[in-house]
Every structure is written in structure tokens, then in C-alpha cells.
Amino acid sequence: MKIGYIRVSRDKQATALQEDALRSEQCERVFTDKMSGKRFDRPEFLRMLDVARLGDIIVVWRLDRLGRSLKQLIETVTLLGERGIELRSLELRSLKENIDTTTPTGKLIFHIIGAMAEFKRDVISERTQAGLEAARARGRRGGRPKAIEKIEPRNLIRAKELYAAKKNTIQEIMQMTGFKSRNTFYKYVVNAER
């Protein structure tokens, strides 16, 4: 039986590209996880391993769908090999070749591609960190601006005065002073003294 495995890191990411690729491979069952590949306890991944039997073929769109590190990929392939389960990756399709870990050449290609994927991920991480450090050195800080930065100081003072007067509802005070979030209002007006 051909078993497909799909993984994306977040719920908002689309799986359509992987689904199409596995459909063209005529996978009989497909398991999908929406979580980081760093975790080995992915529920659908574990279910797939429970379902797979001797002689089955696990098909993935790219090797990095199985795991984020070369060590993790090697452990997974070793586990599959010990159980007599074949692995095929579609990422070499453009070269008219699939990875088949049951052959020595397939194992070699698997290790090379796994190492390249890990290297690529490390380089991206390194560049990101260098960019963040350069921005910090220039006095910029990343992330979302605090909600209070969007509220004019006079509106914050007015909100505190209106709240202390206890003549208006919180919703009314928020509308009059430009607060968009009740959490922000409570943080900077109601609980400000604490």
C-alpha cells in the first residue's frame, strides 16, 4: 500500500501542493500534521507509523516533511528500513529519479539531500539572527508595537478620569477615548495602579 504523509508547520499554511503531489502518486491513505517538524510526537505521523506494514511505501513530497534535522531523518529511515517499509520522496522528480531507501544509491542520495536541507535551514536561521542583531544595533526592535503606543497620552488620561468618575460603561469610555481592545483598556486604565 502507498501511504502519503503531509506536514505543514502552521494551521494557516496550505497543504494543496503536497496533496496534489500525493494524489498523482495514487496514495491509498494520507496522513496530515499541522505542526513543527522538530517534534517527533506528531499525532498523524505516529498514526502513519502504526498503520504502515511490511512492504508498504511511505511517500512524502519532500524529505523535510518527515523531520527538521538530519539525525531525525536518519532515525526515521532506519526505523522504516527495520520494519521493511520503503520511503519515496518526490523532490527529485525533476531529475526523473525518486529516492528509494531500499537501495545503496537511494540511501546515499537521502543522506546528501537531508544534509543539504539541514544546511539550508541553518543558513536561513543564521541570516535571520544576523539581521535582527543589525537592527538592534541601529536601535530598532522587532515585533509588534505595544497597543498603548497607538493611544494618545491625552486619551489615556481622559480614560482614567472617566473610569474613576464611574458615570460611563467601559464600552462607552473605550469608544470615547479610542481604545480598541478591552484587554488593553484593563491593562492601562483599570489595572494601571497595580
N, C-alpha and C positions, 0 to 999 in steps of 0.2 A: 504494500500500500504506500502511496505517496502522501506524505504529511507535510503541510506547509506551516511555517512559523513567521509571524509578522510582529514587529515591535516598533513602537514609536515612544519617544521619551515623555511626551505630554499629551493630555486629552485633546488639546486643540490642534495637534498635528494630524494631517490627513494620512490615511493608510491606503488610499486608492491606487497609488503606483505599485505598491507591493502586492495588493490584492489582484491587480491585473496580471502581474508577472506570474503569480502562483496559479491563477486561473488558466493561463496559457500552458502551464506545466501539467494541468489536469490533476491537481492535488485533490484527494478524496476528502480530507479533513484539513481545516486550517485553524490554528490557534493564534490569538492576538493578545498581546500585552501592551498596555499604555503606561509604561514606567521606565525608569532608567535602566540601562543595560548593565550598570555597575552591580545591581542587586542580582544575586543568584536565586533568590527565593521568589521569583516572578511566578504568580499562580498558574498562568496558562502555559508557561514554559515547563513547569513541573508536571502539569496535566499531560502535556505532549509527551514528555519522557515516560510517564506511566502508560500511555496508550501505545507507544512505539514498541514493535516486536521484531524479533529476528527476521532479517530480510527486508524490512521496511526502509524507505528512503525519506529522510527529512530534507525538505527543500527550503532554502532561505534566499531572499532577494540579494542580500549582501552579507558577508561574514560578520560585520559589526552588529548585525541584528541579534546574533547569538550572545555576544558579550563585548565588554568595552576594553578588556586587556588581553594581551597575547596569552598570558597564563590561563585566564578564564576560558579562552577559546580552545587552548590545548587540552585542558581538563575535560571540556565538553566533548571534543572529538575523541579523546581517549575513552571516555565513558561510553560513547556511542559505538566505537570500534569493538570494545569488550563485549558489548551486547549484540554485535553483528548487525548494527544499524548503519546504513550508509548516509553520507551527508553530501548534498549538492548545493553549490552556491551559483546563482545566476549572474554574478557580477562580471564574469569573464565571457559572457555570451557573445560580446562583440568580437572576441578572438576565436569564435566558433569552438570554444572549449569550456567545459564545466569542471568545477573542482569535484573530484571523486576521491574521497579519502581512503578508499579501499586499495588504491594503487600507490606505489612509492612516489611516482611523479605527482600525483594528486596531493600526497602529504607534504611534499616539498613546496608546491605552489601554495598550499594552505598556509604553511609557516611564513612564507615570504609575504603573502598578502596580509596576513594577520599582523606581522611586524610593521609593514608599511602603514596599515590603518592606525596602529598604536602610535607610530611616529608622527603621523599627520595630526592626530588628536593632541599629542604633546606639544607640537609646534603651534597649533592654534591656541592652546592654553597659555603657552609662553608669551605669544604675541599679545594676547588679551591682558595678561598681567603687566607686561611692559607698557602697554597703552594706558592702563589705569594708573600706574606709578608716574608716568609722564604727566598725566592730567593732574594728579595730586600735587606734583612738584610745581605746577603752574597755578595752584590754588583752587582748582576745580574739584568738586567732589561729585561722585556719581550718585545715581539713584533718583528717586522721585523727590521733588521739593516738598517740604512739610506743608500740610494744609494751612497752617496758621500764617505762612508766608504770603498766601493769596488774600488774606483778610487785612483790610486797612486797620492800622492801630486805633483810629477814632471809632471804628465799628466794633472793635473788641471792647473798648472802654464802654461804649454805649450798651453793648450786650450785657456786660457785667452790671451796669446800673439798672437796666430794665429787669434783669433776673432778680437783683436784690430788692427791687420795688415790689415784686410779686403781683403785678397787675395784669401781665400778659402770659399766655401759654408759651411753652418752649418753642413750639412750631411758629408762633407769631413773631417771637424775638428773632428766630433764625431767619425768617423772611425779611424782617426789617433791617437786619444787620449783614446779610449776605452769607451766612453760614449754609453750606450745602449738606453737611453730614452731622447727624445727631451725635455721633461719637466724638467728632471734633469739638462740637459745642460743649459737651460734657467735660472733655479733657481741658479745654482752655477757659471755660466760663464757670461751670458748676464746680469742678474739682480743682480749679486753679490754685486755690489757697493751700490745698494739701500738697 
